[in-house]
Amino acid sequence: MRHKHSDYMHWSKTLSRARFNLATSGVAPFPLRDLPIDLKELEIHGDNSYGYVPLQHAIAAHHGVDPECVVESAGTSMANHLAMAAIIEPGDEVLIEHPAYAPMLDVAYYLGANVKRFRRPEENGWAIDPKEVRRCITPKTHLVVITNLHNPTSVLTPQPVLREIGDIARSVGALVLVDEVYLDAVYENTPGTSFHLGLEFVVTSSLTKVYGVSGLRCGWILAEPDLAWKMRRLNDLYSATPVHPGELLSVAAFKHLEELRERARWIVEADRKLLRDFLAEQSKLSAVSTAWGTTSFPRLLNGNADAFLKRLHSKFDTSAVPGRFFEMPDHFRIGMGVNTEMFAEGMNRLSRALILSGEHDI
Ligand SMILES: Cc1ncc(COP(=O)(O)O)c(C=O)c1O
């Protein structure tokens, strides 16, 4: 039987919520009423057989790429699925970072890939070491898969390292898939997309995490025109055409992108400051701190994060993502950028739960 589900996605949809929800990964929703758009201009149908040209152009302009290289998709989720499905055949070797965003692994297994891993060691601040990629890649590798910023840790991979990964992939004829859904959360000197680094790069992203308009499901893939076309043809099997009102609203969002990003930025930054202060006081947690990103991935130094989080949820009405979903059961993921008051109280409750966990089994 092929792998046909995502345990993480199921948990996220059914069990992640709490009054103090630290299990998020994206910023607060941007309300429709604040998007300057005349709703009378919305239409149900439009000319979007293989993408809506104004949206394709907006995405292309955002990244400085040729519109031919842009494939519209339903969020980064479908972007990752389409990209991998267009590139790999059953049995193909795919080299995926560890820890990884679980649904990317799920898709690779679903497609029947021969999944191999390379480590991003915590002791190196979760950074990608190109030597490790070189050690793990083989002549059979078709695709290397990474996230930048990294989910769950938010660590940024600098362009020279990306370039080296590209060189390593090219040496065996492999492509590199970079999920950049969090990259625009680097609010200063935002790096350009790695798509510009070489022909072996395929990039996925969306407006979901950093811009607060997840409900529009505005995602995309950047790929060379031939591969991009293959992905559009493949998408014919999944969803025929995109939801046109969503495309129109996405075009409007692109016109006000900086405003959307700035609105969330202050929440993310206030939360990060609270998180830093919180972590500085904790003797039972260790965490790699990052300058950017909407998530952090602390380690519970003594104990099982799953049991701790269950009790945090039931006794303190506070949630975070168990590290087991990232194959790191001693860790958990905290999300920033939704509501600073909620985040502060979540930290407070996390703190109390940690104190109790030392005294007796909370
Ligand atoms: C690395 C990564 N890629 C993709 C997604 C899914 O993004 P979207 O909501 O755009 O489908 C997530 C969501 O958490 C993610 O963390």
The ligand as an SDF file (V2000), in Angstrom:
LIG
                    3D

 16 16  0  0  0  0  0  0  0  0999 V2000
    7.7280   24.4020    4.8100 C   0  0  0  0  0  0  0  0  0  0  0  0
    6.2690   24.4850    4.5020 C   0  0  0  0  0  0  0  0  0  0  0  0
    5.8590   24.3120    3.2420 N   0  0  0  0  0  0  0  0  0  0  0  0
    4.5620   24.3770    2.9170 C   0  0  0  0  0  0  0  0  0  0  0  0
    3.5950   24.6090    3.8630 C   0  0  0  0  0  0  0  0  0  0  0  0
    2.1670   24.6840    3.4240 C   0  0  0  0  0  0  0  0  0  0  0  0
    1.9480   25.9630    2.9920 O   0  0  0  0  0  0  0  0  0  0  0  0
    0.6010   26.4680    2.3150 P   0  0  0  0  0  0  0  0  0  0  0  0
   -0.2730   26.9080    3.4270 O   0  0  0  0  0  0  0  0  0  0  0  0
    1.0740   27.5970    1.4470 O   0  0  0  0  0  0  0  0  0  0  0  0
    0.0210   25.3530    1.5400 O   0  0  0  0  0  0  0  0  0  0  0  0
    3.9680   24.7820    5.1910 C   0  0  0  0  0  0  0  0  0  0  0  0
    2.9390   24.9750    6.2170 C   0  0  0  0  0  0  0  0  0  0  0  0
    3.1520   24.9200    7.3990 O   0  0  0  0  0  0  0  0  0  0  0  0
    5.3300   24.7210    5.5200 C   0  0  0  0  0  0  0  0  0  0  0  0
    5.7330   24.8910    6.7760 O   0  0  0  0  0  0  0  0  0  0  0  0
  1  2  1  0
  2  3  1  0
  2 15  2  0
  3  4  2  0
  4  5  1  0
  5  6  1  0
  5 12  2  0
  6  7  1  0
  7  8  1  0
  8  9  2  0
  8 10  1  0
  8 11  1  0
 12 13  1  0
 12 15  1  0
 13 14  2  0
 15 16  1  0
M  END
$$$$
